């Protein structure tokens, strides 16, 4: 009888520890996924803003080239 109780206690402890470990792993996985999505969104916004800036720089280069042509002609 005592052996059976001891085995049941060991099984319960093993299940409890296993459950704790599994829940911890799931939480860490969800946190990692959330952090990935936040960083991904931030990098996407950064990329969009960089591209807008690059377009404006190209426009300024064209403006400068045109201005230089006009100045040289006069």
mmCIF file of the N, C-alpha and C atoms, coordinates in Angstrom:
data_MODEL
# 
_entry.id   MODEL 
# 
loop_
_atom_site.group_PDB 
_atom_site.id 
_atom_site.type_symbol 
_atom_site.label_atom_id 
_atom_site.label_alt_id 
_atom_site.label_comp_id 
_atom_site.label_asym_id 
_atom_site.label_entity_id 
_atom_site.label_seq_id 
_atom_site.pdbx_PDB_ins_code 
_atom_site.Cartn_x 
_atom_site.Cartn_y 
_atom_site.Cartn_z 
_atom_site.occupancy 
_atom_site.B_iso_or_equiv 
_atom_site.pdbx_formal_charge 
_atom_site.auth_seq_id 
_atom_site.auth_comp_id 
_atom_site.auth_asym_id 
_atom_site.auth_atom_id 
_atom_site.pdbx_PDB_model_num 
ATOM 1   N N  . UNK A 1 1  ? 0.826  -1.199 0.000   1.00 0.00 ? 1  UNK A N  1 
ATOM 2   C CA . UNK A 1 1  ? 0.000  0.000  0.000   1.00 0.00 ? 1  UNK A CA 1 
ATOM 3   C C  . UNK A 1 1  ? 0.868  1.259  0.000   1.00 0.00 ? 1  UNK A C  1 
ATOM 4   N N  . UNK A 1 2  ? 1.908  1.274  0.846   1.00 0.00 ? 2  UNK A N  1 
ATOM 5   C CA . UNK A 1 2  ? 2.779  2.442  0.911   1.00 0.00 ? 2  UNK A CA 1 
ATOM 6   C C  . UNK A 1 2  ? 3.531  2.627  -0.404  1.00 0.00 ? 2  UNK A C  1 
ATOM 7   N N  . UNK A 1 3  ? 3.881  1.480  -1.035  1.00 0.00 ? 3  UNK A N  1 
ATOM 8   C CA . UNK A 1 3  ? 4.568  1.560  -2.318  1.00 0.00 ? 3  UNK A CA 1 
ATOM 9   C C  . UNK A 1 3  ? 3.665  2.196  -3.370  1.00 0.00 ? 3  UNK A C  1 
ATOM 10  N N  . UNK A 1 4  ? 2.409  1.818  -3.353  1.00 0.00 ? 4  UNK A N  1 
ATOM 11  C CA . UNK A 1 4  ? 1.449  2.349  -4.316  1.00 0.00 ? 4  UNK A CA 1 
ATOM 12  C C  . UNK A 1 4  ? 1.277  3.854  -4.118  1.00 0.00 ? 4  UNK A C  1 
ATOM 13  N N  . UNK A 1 5  ? 1.186  4.279  -2.888  1.00 0.00 ? 5  UNK A N  1 
ATOM 14  C CA . UNK A 1 5  ? 1.046  5.707  -2.590  1.00 0.00 ? 5  UNK A CA 1 
ATOM 15  C C  . UNK A 1 5  ? 2.296  6.459  -3.033  1.00 0.00 ? 5  UNK A C  1 
ATOM 16  N N  . UNK A 1 6  ? 3.456  5.881  -2.761  1.00 0.00 ? 6  UNK A N  1 
ATOM 17  C CA . UNK A 1 6  ? 4.712  6.527  -3.159  1.00 0.00 ? 6  UNK A CA 1 
ATOM 18  C C  . UNK A 1 6  ? 4.801  6.645  -4.677  1.00 0.00 ? 6  UNK A C  1 
ATOM 19  N N  . UNK A 1 7  ? 4.392  5.595  -5.370  1.00 0.00 ? 7  UNK A N  1 
ATOM 20  C CA . UNK A 1 7  ? 4.411  5.631  -6.839  1.00 0.00 ? 7  UNK A CA 1 
ATOM 21  C C  . UNK A 1 7  ? 3.435  6.685  -7.350  1.00 0.00 ? 7  UNK A C  1 
ATOM 22  N N  . UNK A 1 8  ? 2.256  6.745  -6.759  1.00 0.00 ? 8  UNK A N  1 
ATOM 23  C CA . UNK A 1 8  ? 1.261  7.752  -7.164  1.00 0.00 ? 8  UNK A CA 1 
ATOM 24  C C  . UNK A 1 8  ? 1.787  9.165  -6.917  1.00 0.00 ? 8  UNK A C  1 
ATOM 25  N N  . UNK A 1 9  ? 2.456  9.367  -5.799  1.00 0.00 ? 9  UNK A N  1 
ATOM 26  C CA . UNK A 1 9  ? 3.029  10.679 -5.487  1.00 0.00 ? 9  UNK A CA 1 
ATOM 27  C C  . UNK A 1 9  ? 4.109  11.030 -6.502  1.00 0.00 ? 9  UNK A C  1 
ATOM 28  N N  . UNK A 1 10 ? 4.975  10.070 -6.812  1.00 0.00 ? 10 UNK A N  1 
ATOM 29  C CA . UNK A 1 10 ? 6.023  10.311 -7.806  1.00 0.00 ? 10 UNK A CA 1 
ATOM 30  C C  . UNK A 1 10 ? 5.432  10.633 -9.176  1.00 0.00 ? 10 UNK A C  1 
ATOM 31  N N  . UNK A 1 11 ? 4.399  9.907  -9.557  1.00 0.00 ? 11 UNK A N  1 
ATOM 32  C CA . UNK A 1 11 ? 3.741  10.172 -10.843 1.00 0.00 ? 11 UNK A CA 1 
ATOM 33  C C  . UNK A 1 11 ? 3.121  11.563 -10.835 1.00 0.00 ? 11 UNK A C  1 
ATOM 34  N N  . UNK A 1 12 ? 2.466  11.927 -9.740  1.00 0.00 ? 12 UNK A N  1 
ATOM 35  C CA . UNK A 1 12 ? 1.844  13.250 -9.642  1.00 0.00 ? 12 UNK A CA 1 
ATOM 36  C C  . UNK A 1 12 ? 2.895  14.354 -9.717  1.00 0.00 ? 12 UNK A C  1 
ATOM 37  N N  . UNK A 1 13 ? 4.021  14.149 -9.041  1.00 0.00 ? 13 UNK A N  1 
ATOM 38  C CA . UNK A 1 13 ? 5.102  15.138 -9.069  1.00 0.00 ? 13 UNK A CA 1 
ATOM 39  C C  . UNK A 1 13 ? 5.674  15.241 -10.480 1.00 0.00 ? 13 UNK A C  1 
ATOM 40  N N  . UNK A 1 14 ? 5.872  14.101 -11.126 1.00 0.00 ? 14 UNK A N  1 
ATOM 41  C CA . UNK A 1 14 ? 6.406  14.105 -12.491 1.00 0.00 ? 14 UNK A CA 1 
ATOM 42  C C  . UNK A 1 14 ? 5.453  14.822 -13.445 1.00 0.00 ? 14 UNK A C  1 
ATOM 43  N N  . UNK A 1 15 ? 4.170  14.553 -13.319 1.00 0.00 ? 15 UNK A N  1 
ATOM 44  C CA . UNK A 1 15 ? 3.177  15.228 -14.168 1.00 0.00 ? 15 UNK A CA 1 
ATOM 45  C C  . UNK A 1 15 ? 3.169  16.721 -13.872 1.00 0.00 ? 15 UNK A C  1 
ATOM 46  N N  . UNK A 1 16 ? 3.235  17.078 -12.598 1.00 0.00 ? 16 UNK A N  1 
ATOM 47  C CA . UNK A 1 16 ? 3.261  18.498 -12.219 1.00 0.00 ? 16 UNK A CA 1 
ATOM 48  C C  . UNK A 1 16 ? 4.473  19.216 -12.780 1.00 0.00 ? 16 UNK A C  1 
ATOM 49  N N  . UNK A 1 17 ? 5.647  18.606 -12.643 1.00 0.00 ? 17 UNK A N  1 
ATOM 50  C CA . UNK A 1 17 ? 6.868  19.222 -13.175 1.00 0.00 ? 17 UNK A CA 1 
ATOM 51  C C  . UNK A 1 17 ? 6.834  19.288 -14.697 1.00 0.00 ? 17 UNK A C  1 
ATOM 52  N N  . UNK A 1 18 ? 6.348  18.225 -15.307 1.00 0.00 ? 18 UNK A N  1 
ATOM 53  C CA . UNK A 1 18 ? 6.231  18.216 -16.768 1.00 0.00 ? 18 UNK A CA 1 
ATOM 54  C C  . UNK A 1 18 ? 5.280  19.295 -17.256 1.00 0.00 ? 18 UNK A C  1 
ATOM 55  N N  . UNK A 1 19 ? 4.163  19.441 -16.557 1.00 0.00 ? 19 UNK A N  1 
ATOM 56  C CA . UNK A 1 19 ? 3.193  20.478 -16.925 1.00 0.00 ? 19 UNK A CA 1 
ATOM 57  C C  . UNK A 1 19 ? 3.786  21.865 -16.750 1.00 0.00 ? 19 UNK A C  1 
ATOM 58  N N  . UNK A 1 20 ? 4.501  22.067 -15.648 1.00 0.00 ? 20 UNK A N  1 
ATOM 59  C CA . UNK A 1 20 ? 5.139  23.360 -15.402 1.00 0.00 ? 20 UNK A CA 1 
ATOM 60  C C  . UNK A 1 20 ? 6.127  23.683 -16.517 1.00 0.00 ? 20 UNK A C  1 
ATOM 61  N N  . UNK A 1 21 ? 6.957  22.707 -16.874 1.00 0.00 ? 21 UNK A N  1 
ATOM 62  C CA . UNK A 1 21 ? 7.952  22.906 -17.934 1.00 0.00 ? 21 UNK A CA 1 
ATOM 63  C C  . UNK A 1 21 ? 7.267  23.197 -19.263 1.00 0.00 ? 21 UNK A C  1 
ATOM 64  N N  . UNK A 1 22 ? 6.208  22.458 -19.582 1.00 0.00 ? 22 UNK A N  1 
ATOM 65  C CA . UNK A 1 22 ? 5.496  22.645 -20.846 1.00 0.00 ? 22 UNK A CA 1 
ATOM 66  C C  . UNK A 1 22 ? 4.869  24.037 -20.912 1.00 0.00 ? 22 UNK A C  1 
ATOM 67  N N  . UNK A 1 23 ? 4.233  24.470 -19.831 1.00 0.00 ? 23 UNK A N  1 
ATOM 68  C CA . UNK A 1 23 ? 3.615  25.799 -19.787 1.00 0.00 ? 23 UNK A CA 1 
ATOM 69  C C  . UNK A 1 23 ? 4.682  26.877 -19.940 1.00 0.00 ? 23 UNK A C  1 
ATOM 70  N N  . UNK A 1 24 ? 5.816  26.690 -19.284 1.00 0.00 ? 24 UNK A N  1 
ATOM 71  C CA . UNK A 1 24 ? 6.912  27.657 -19.388 1.00 0.00 ? 24 UNK A CA 1 
ATOM 72  C C  . UNK A 1 24 ? 7.398  27.750 -20.831 1.00 0.00 ? 24 UNK A C  1 
ATOM 73  N N  . UNK A 1 25 ? 7.565  26.615 -21.487 1.00 0.00 ? 25 UNK A N  1 
ATOM 74  C CA . UNK A 1 25 ? 8.011  26.597 -22.878 1.00 0.00 ? 25 UNK A CA 1 
ATOM 75  C C  . UNK A 1 25 ? 6.998  27.298 -23.786 1.00 0.00 ? 25 UNK A C  1 
ATOM 76  N N  . UNK A 1 26 ? 5.722  27.052 -23.572 1.00 0.00 ? 26 UNK A N  1 
ATOM 77  C CA . UNK A 1 26 ? 4.675  27.681 -24.375 1.00 0.00 ? 26 UNK A CA 1 
ATOM 78  C C  . UNK A 1 26 ? 4.688  29.198 -24.197 1.00 0.00 ? 26 UNK A C  1 
ATOM 79  N N  . UNK A 1 27 ? 4.849  29.643 -22.958 1.00 0.00 ? 27 UNK A N  1 
ATOM 80  C CA . UNK A 1 27 ? 4.888  31.082 -22.681 1.00 0.00 ? 27 UNK A CA 1 
ATOM 81  C C  . UNK A 1 27 ? 6.090  31.723 -23.365 1.00 0.00 ? 27 UNK A C  1 
ATOM 82  N N  . UNK A 1 28 ? 7.249  31.087 -23.265 1.00 0.00 ? 28 UNK A N  1 
ATOM 83  C CA . UNK A 1 28 ? 8.446  31.635 -23.900 1.00 0.00 ? 28 UNK A CA 1 
ATOM 84  C C  . UNK A 1 28 ? 8.292  31.688 -25.416 1.00 0.00 ? 28 UNK A C  1 
ATOM 85  N N  . UNK A 1 29 ? 7.668  30.676 -25.973 1.00 0.00 ? 29 UNK A N  1 
ATOM 86  C CA . UNK A 1 29 ? 7.447  30.640 -27.420 1.00 0.00 ? 29 UNK A CA 1 
ATOM 87  C C  . UNK A 1 29 ? 6.509  31.773 -27.843 1.00 0.00 ? 29 UNK A C  1 
ATOM 88  N N  . UNK A 1 30 ? 5.444  31.983 -27.091 1.00 0.00 ? 30 UNK A N  1 
ATOM 89  C CA . UNK A 1 30 ? 4.502  33.062 -27.405 1.00 0.00 ? 30 UNK A CA 1 
ATOM 90  C C  . UNK A 1 30 ? 5.170  34.427 -27.263 1.00 0.00 ? 30 UNK A C  1 
ATOM 91  N N  . UNK A 1 31 ? 5.990  34.595 -26.234 1.00 0.00 ? 31 UNK A N  1 
ATOM 92  C CA . UNK A 1 31 ? 6.703  35.861 -26.048 1.00 0.00 ? 31 UNK A CA 1 
ATOM 93  C C  . UNK A 1 31 ? 7.667  36.112 -27.199 1.00 0.00 ? 31 UNK A C  1 
ATOM 94  N N  . UNK A 1 32 ? 8.357  35.074 -27.623 1.00 0.00 ? 32 UNK A N  1 
ATOM 95  C CA . UNK A 1 32 ? 9.293  35.219 -28.744 1.00 0.00 ? 32 UNK A CA 1 
ATOM 96  C C  . UNK A 1 32 ? 8.543  35.589 -30.019 1.00 0.00 ? 32 UNK A C  1 
ATOM 97  N N  . UNK A 1 33 ? 7.409  34.972 -30.260 1.00 0.00 ? 33 UNK A N  1 
ATOM 98  C CA . UNK A 1 33 ? 6.609  35.279 -31.451 1.00 0.00 ? 33 UNK A CA 1 
ATOM 99  C C  . UNK A 1 33 ? 6.110  36.720 -31.396 1.00 0.00 ? 33 UNK A C  1 
ATOM 100 N N  . UNK A 1 34 ? 5.647  37.155 -30.226 1.00 0.00 ? 34 UNK A N  1 
ATOM 101 C CA . UNK A 1 34 ? 5.174  38.529 -30.068 1.00 0.00 ? 34 UNK A CA 1 
ATOM 102 C C  . UNK A 1 34 ? 6.311  39.520 -30.334 1.00 0.00 ? 34 UNK A C  1 
ATOM 103 N N  . UNK A 1 35 ? 7.470  39.264 -29.734 1.00 0.00 ? 35 UNK A N  1 
ATOM 104 C CA . UNK A 1 35 ? 8.618  40.153 -29.941 1.00 0.00 ? 35 UNK A CA 1 
ATOM 105 C C  . UNK A 1 35 ? 9.024  40.195 -31.406 1.00 0.00 ? 35 UNK A C  1 
ATOM 106 N N  . UNK A 1 36 ? 8.982  39.051 -32.063 1.00 0.00 ? 36 UNK A N  1 
ATOM 107 C CA . UNK A 1 36 ? 9.300  38.993 -33.490 1.00 0.00 ? 36 UNK A CA 1 
ATOM 108 C C  . UNK A 1 36 ? 8.342  39.876 -34.289 1.00 0.00 ? 36 UNK A C  1 
ATOM 109 N N  . UNK A 1 37 ? 7.055  39.782 -33.994 1.00 0.00 ? 37 UNK A N  1 
ATOM 110 C CA . UNK A 1 37 ? 6.061  40.568 -34.731 1.00 0.00 ? 37 UNK A CA 1 
ATOM 111 C C  . UNK A 1 37 ? 6.251  42.067 -34.485 1.00 0.00 ? 37 UNK A C  1 
ATOM 112 N N  . UNK A 1 38 ? 6.560  42.451 -33.253 1.00 0.00 ? 38 UNK A N  1 
ATOM 113 C CA . UNK A 1 38 ? 6.785  43.867 -32.938 1.00 0.00 ? 38 UNK A CA 1 
ATOM 114 C C  . UNK A 1 38 ? 8.001  44.390 -33.698 1.00 0.00 ? 38 UNK A C  1 
ATOM 115 N N  . UNK A 1 39 ? 9.082  43.630 -33.680 1.00 0.00 ? 39 UNK A N  1 
ATOM 116 C CA . UNK A 1 39 ? 10.300 44.052 -34.384 1.00 0.00 ? 39 UNK A CA 1 
ATOM 117 C C  . UNK A 1 39 ? 10.058 44.090 -35.885 1.00 0.00 ? 39 UNK A C  1 
ATOM 118 N N  . UNK A 1 40 ? 9.345  43.097 -36.399 1.00 0.00 ? 40 UNK A N  1 
ATOM 119 C CA . UNK A 1 40 ? 9.031  43.045 -37.833 1.00 0.00 ? 40 UNK A CA 1 
ATOM 120 C C  . UNK A 1 40 ? 8.239  44.288 -38.253 1.00 0.00 ? 40 UNK A C  1 
ATOM 121 N N  . UNK A 1 41 ? 7.243  44.643 -37.452 1.00 0.00 ? 41 UNK A N  1 
ATOM 122 C CA . UNK A 1 41 ? 6.425  45.814 -37.761 1.00 0.00 ? 41 UNK A CA 1 
ATOM 123 C C  . UNK A 1 41 ? 7.276  47.084 -37.727 1.00 0.00 ? 41 UNK A C  1 
ATOM 124 N N  . UNK A 1 42 ? 8.137  47.194 -36.727 1.00 0.00 ? 42 UNK A N  1 
ATOM 125 C CA . UNK A 1 42 ? 9.014  48.363 -36.626 1.00 0.00 ? 42 UNK A CA 1 
ATOM 126 C C  . UNK A 1 42 ? 9.954  48.473 -37.811 1.00 0.00 ? 42 UNK A C  1 
ATOM 127 N N  . UNK A 1 43 ? 10.519 47.348 -38.235 1.00 0.00 ? 43 UNK A N  1 
ATOM 128 C CA . UNK A 1 43 ? 11.421 47.369 -39.388 1.00 0.00 ? 43 UNK A CA 1 
ATOM 129 C C  . UNK A 1 43 ? 10.677 47.693 -40.678 1.00 0.00 ? 43 UNK A C  1 
ATOM 130 N N  . UNK A 1 44 ? 9.438  47.239 -40.789 1.00 0.00 ? 44 UNK A N  1 
ATOM 131 C CA . UNK A 1 44 ? 8.632  47.561 -41.965 1.00 0.00 ? 44 UNK A CA 1 
ATOM 132 C C  . UNK A 1 44 ? 8.371  49.062 -42.033 1.00 0.00 ? 44 UNK A C  1 
ATOM 133 N N  . UNK A 1 45 ? 8.018  49.665 -40.909 1.00 0.00 ? 45 UNK A N  1 
ATOM 134 C CA . UNK A 1 45 ? 7.794  51.114 -40.862 1.00 0.00 ? 45 UNK A CA 1 
ATOM 135 C C  . UNK A 1 45 ? 9.084  51.849 -41.203 1.00 0.00 ? 45 UNK A C  1 
ATOM 136 N N  . UNK A 1 46 ? 10.195 51.403 -40.634 1.00 0.00 ? 46 UNK A N  1 
ATOM 137 C CA . UNK A 1 46 ? 11.491 52.013 -40.920 1.00 0.00 ? 46 UNK A CA 1 
ATOM 138 C C  . UNK A 1 46 ? 11.817 51.927 -42.409 1.00 0.00 ? 46 UNK A C  1 
ATOM 139 N N  . UNK A 1 47 ? 11.567 50.783 -43.004 1.00 0.00 ? 47 UNK A N  1 
ATOM 140 C CA . UNK A 1 47 ? 11.830 50.585 -44.430 1.00 0.00 ? 47 UNK A CA 1 
ATOM 141 C C  . UNK A 1 47 ? 10.969 51.514 -45.283 1.00 0.00 ? 47 UNK A C  1 
ATOM 142 N N  . UNK A 1 48 ? 9.694  51.628 -44.937 1.00 0.00 ? 48 UNK A N  1 
ATOM 143 C CA . UNK A 1 48 ? 8.796  52.510 -45.693 1.00 0.00 ? 48 UNK A CA 1 
ATOM 144 C C  . UNK A 1 48 ? 9.266  53.958 -45.614 1.00 0.00 ? 48 UNK A C  1 
ATOM 145 N N  . UNK A 1 49 ? 9.637  54.395 -44.420 1.00 0.00 ? 49 UNK A N  1 
ATOM 146 C CA . UNK A 1 49 ? 10.097 55.773 -44.257 1.00 0.00 ? 49 UNK A CA 1 
ATOM 147 C C  . UNK A 1 49 ? 11.423 56.000 -44.981 1.00 0.00 ? 49 UNK A C  1 
ATOM 148 N N  . UNK A 1 50 ? 12.304 55.019 -44.943 1.00 0.00 ? 50 UNK A N  1 
ATOM 149 C CA . UNK A 1 50 ? 13.576 55.129 -45.660 1.00 0.00 ? 50 UNK A CA 1 
ATOM 150 C C  . UNK A 1 50 ? 13.322 55.262 -47.160 1.00 0.00 ? 50 UNK A C  1 
ATOM 151 N N  . UNK A 1 51 ? 12.404 54.456 -47.675 1.00 0.00 ? 51 UNK A N  1 
ATOM 152 C CA . UNK A 1 51 ? 12.095 54.521 -49.104 1.00 0.00 ? 51 UNK A CA 1 
ATOM 153 C C  . UNK A 1 51 ? 11.508 55.877 -49.491 1.00 0.00 ? 51 UNK A C  1 
ATOM 154 N N  . UNK A 1 52 ? 10.665 56.434 -48.626 1.00 0.00 ? 52 UNK A N  1 
ATOM 155 C CA . UNK A 1 52 ? 10.126 57.772 -48.896 1.00 0.00 ? 52 UNK A CA 1 
ATOM 156 C C  . UNK A 1 52 ? 11.263 58.792 -48.952 1.00 0.00 ? 52 UNK A C  1 
ATOM 157 N N  . UNK A 1 53 ? 12.183 58.688 -48.007 1.00 0.00 ? 53 UNK A N  1 
ATOM 158 C CA . UNK A 1 53 ? 13.325 59.600 -47.977 1.00 0.00 ? 53 UNK A CA 1 
ATOM 159 C C  . UNK A 1 53 ? 14.198 59.438 -49.205 1.00 0.00 ? 53 UNK A C  1 
ATOM 160 N N  . UNK A 1 54 ? 14.406 58.206 -49.641 1.00 0.00 ? 54 UNK A N  1 
ATOM 161 C CA . UNK A 1 54 ? 15.225 57.951 -50.828 1.00 0.00 ? 54 UNK A CA 1 
ATOM 162 C C  . UNK A 1 54 ? 14.575 58.565 -52.063 1.00 0.00 ? 54 UNK A C  1 
ATOM 163 N N  . UNK A 1 55 ? 13.251 58.486 -52.158 1.00 0.00 ? 55 UNK A N  1 
ATOM 164 C CA . UNK A 1 55 ? 12.537 59.101 -53.285 1.00 0.00 ? 55 UNK A CA 1 
ATOM 165 C C  . UNK A 1 55 ? 12.733 60.615 -53.271 1.00 0.00 ? 55 UNK A C  1 
ATOM 166 N N  . UNK A 1 56 ? 12.664 61.206 -52.100 1.00 0.00 ? 56 UNK A N  1 
ATOM 167 C CA . UNK A 1 56 ? 12.829 62.661 -52.005 1.00 0.00 ? 56 UNK A CA 1 
ATOM 168 C C  . UNK A 1 56 ? 14.257 63.072 -52.351 1.00 0.00 ? 56 UNK A C  1 
ATOM 169 N N  . UNK A 1 57 ? 15.231 62.271 -51.961 1.00 0.00 ? 57 UNK A N  1 
ATOM 170 C CA . UNK A 1 57 ? 16.620 62.569 -52.310 1.00 0.00 ? 57 UNK A CA 1 
ATOM 171 C C  . UNK A 1 57 ? 16.787 62.510 -53.823 1.00 0.00 ? 57 UNK A C  1 
ATOM 172 N N  . UNK A 1 58 ? 16.178 61.522 -54.460 1.00 0.00 ? 58 UNK A N  1 
ATOM 173 C CA . UNK A 1 58 ? 16.256 61.418 -55.918 1.00 0.00 ? 58 UNK A CA 1 
ATOM 174 C C  . UNK A 1 58 ? 15.631 62.655 -56.564 1.00 0.00 ? 58 UNK A C  1 
ATOM 175 N N  . UNK A 1 59 ? 14.499 63.099 -56.031 1.00 0.00 ? 59 UNK A N  1 
ATOM 176 C CA . UNK A 1 59 ? 13.848 64.299 -56.550 1.00 0.00 ? 59 UNK A CA 1 
ATOM 177 C C  . UNK A 1 59 ? 14.778 65.502 -56.399 1.00 0.00 ? 59 UNK A C  1 
ATOM 178 N N  . UNK A 1 60 ? 15.434 65.622 -55.250 1.00 0.00 ? 60 UNK A N  1 
ATOM 179 C CA . UNK A 1 60 ? 16.350 66.743 -55.037 1.00 0.00 ? 60 UNK A CA 1 
ATOM 180 C C  . UNK A 1 60 ? 17.544 66.680 -55.989 1.00 0.00 ? 60 UNK A C  1 
ATOM 181 N N  . UNK A 1 61 ? 18.029 65.482 -56.282 1.00 0.00 ? 61 UNK A N  1 
ATOM 182 C CA . UNK A 1 61 ? 19.135 65.345 -57.233 1.00 0.00 ? 61 UNK A CA 1 
ATOM 183 C C  . UNK A 1 61 ? 18.709 65.819 -58.618 1.00 0.00 ? 61 UNK A C  1 
ATOM 184 N N  . UNK A 1 62 ? 17.513 65.425 -59.034 1.00 0.00 ? 62 UNK A N  1 
ATOM 185 C CA . UNK A 1 62 ? 17.003 65.861 -60.336 1.00 0.00 ? 62 UNK A CA 1 
ATOM 186 C C  . UNK A 1 62 ? 16.835 67.383 -60.352 1.00 0.00 ? 62 UNK A C  1 
ATOM 187 N N  . UNK A 1 63 ? 16.334 67.936 -59.258 1.00 0.00 ? 63 UNK A N  1 
ATOM 188 C CA . UNK A 1 63 ? 16.165 69.380 -59.154 1.00 0.00 ? 63 UNK A CA 1 
ATOM 189 C C  . UNK A 1 63 ? 17.523 70.072 -59.270 1.00 0.00 ? 63 UNK A C  1 
ATOM 190 N N  . UNK A 1 64 ? 18.513 69.556 -58.561 1.00 0.00 ? 64 UNK A N  1 
ATOM 191 C CA . UNK A 1 64 ? 19.854 70.138 -58.583 1.00 0.00 ? 64 UNK A CA 1 
ATOM 192 C C  . UNK A 1 64 ? 20.449 70.079 -59.989 1.00 0.00 ? 64 UNK A C  1 
ATOM 193 N N  . UNK A 1 65 ? 20.280 68.946 -60.668 1.00 0.00 ? 65 UNK A N  1 
ATOM 194 C CA . UNK A 1 65 ? 20.806 68.808 -62.028 1.00 0.00 ? 65 UNK A CA 1 
ATOM 195 C C  . UNK A 1 65 ? 20.139 69.806 -62.972 1.00 0.00 ? 65 UNK A C  1 
ATOM 196 N N  . UNK A 1 66 ? 18.842 69.944 -62.872 1.00 0.00 ? 66 UNK A N  1 
ATOM 197 C CA . UNK A 1 66 ? 18.107 70.885 -63.720 1.00 0.00 ? 66 UNK A CA 1 
ATOM 198 C C  . UNK A 1 66 ? 18.538 72.312 -63.416 1.00 0.00 ? 66 UNK A C  1 
ATOM 199 N N  . UNK A 1 67 ? 18.666 72.646 -62.151 1.00 0.00 ? 67 UNK A N  1 
ATOM 200 C CA . UNK A 1 67 ? 19.099 73.983 -61.747 1.00 0.00 ? 67 UNK A CA 1 
ATOM 201 C C  . UNK A 1 67 ? 20.492 74.278 -62.304 1.00 0.00 ? 67 UNK A C  1 
ATOM 202 N N  . UNK A 1 68 ? 21.387 73.308 -62.210 1.00 0.00 ? 68 UNK A N  1 
ATOM 203 C CA . UNK A 1 68 ? 22.745 73.501 -62.722 1.00 0.00 ? 68 UNK A CA 1 
ATOM 204 C C  . UNK A 1 68 ? 22.749 73.719 -64.233 1.00 0.00 ? 68 UNK A C  1 
ATOM 205 N N  . UNK A 1 69 ? 21.883 73.024 -64.956 1.00 0.00 ? 69 UNK A N  1 
ATOM 206 C CA . UNK A 1 69 ? 21.792 73.214 -66.410 1.00 0.00 ? 69 UNK A CA 1 
ATOM 207 C C  . UNK A 1 69 ? 21.329 74.633 -66.729 1.00 0.00 ? 69 UNK A C  1 
ATOM 208 N N  . UNK A 1 70 ? 20.345 75.103 -65.984 1.00 0.00 ? 70 UNK A N  1 
ATOM 209 C CA . UNK A 1 70 ? 19.810 76.449 -66.220 1.00 0.00 ? 70 UNK A CA 1 
ATOM 210 C C  . UNK A 1 70 ? 20.866 77.495 -65.889 1.00 0.00 ? 70 UNK A C  1 
ATOM 211 N N  . UNK A 1 71 ? 21.572 77.320 -64.782 1.00 0.00 ? 71 UNK A N  1 
ATOM 212 C CA . UNK A 1 71 ? 22.598 78.276 -64.366 1.00 0.00 ? 71 UNK A CA 1 
ATOM 213 C C  . UNK A 1 71 ? 23.727 78.316 -65.391 1.00 0.00 ? 71 UNK A C  1 
ATOM 214 N N  . UNK A 1 72 ? 24.131 77.183 -65.938 1.00 0.00 ? 72 UNK A N  1 
ATOM 215 C CA . UNK A 1 72 ? 25.201 77.128 -66.928 1.00 0.00 ? 72 UNK A CA 1 
ATOM 216 C C  . UNK A 1 72 ? 24.799 77.824 -68.223 1.00 0.00 ? 72 UNK A C  1 
ATOM 217 N N  . UNK A 1 73 ? 23.528 77.758 -68.577 1.00 0.00 ? 73 UNK A N  1 
ATOM 218 C CA . UNK A 1 73 ? 23.053 78.358 -69.820 1.00 0.00 ? 73 UNK A CA 1 
ATOM 219 C C  . UNK A 1 73 ? 23.044 79.883 -69.743 1.00 0.00 ? 73 UNK A C  1 
ATOM 220 N N  . UNK A 1 74 ? 22.952 80.432 -68.570 1.00 0.00 ? 74 UNK A N  1 
ATOM 221 C CA . UNK A 1 74 ? 22.870 81.899 -68.446 1.00 0.00 ? 74 UNK A CA 1 
ATOM 222 C C  . UNK A 1 74 ? 24.142 82.489 -68.026 1.00 0.00 ? 74 UNK A C  1 
# 
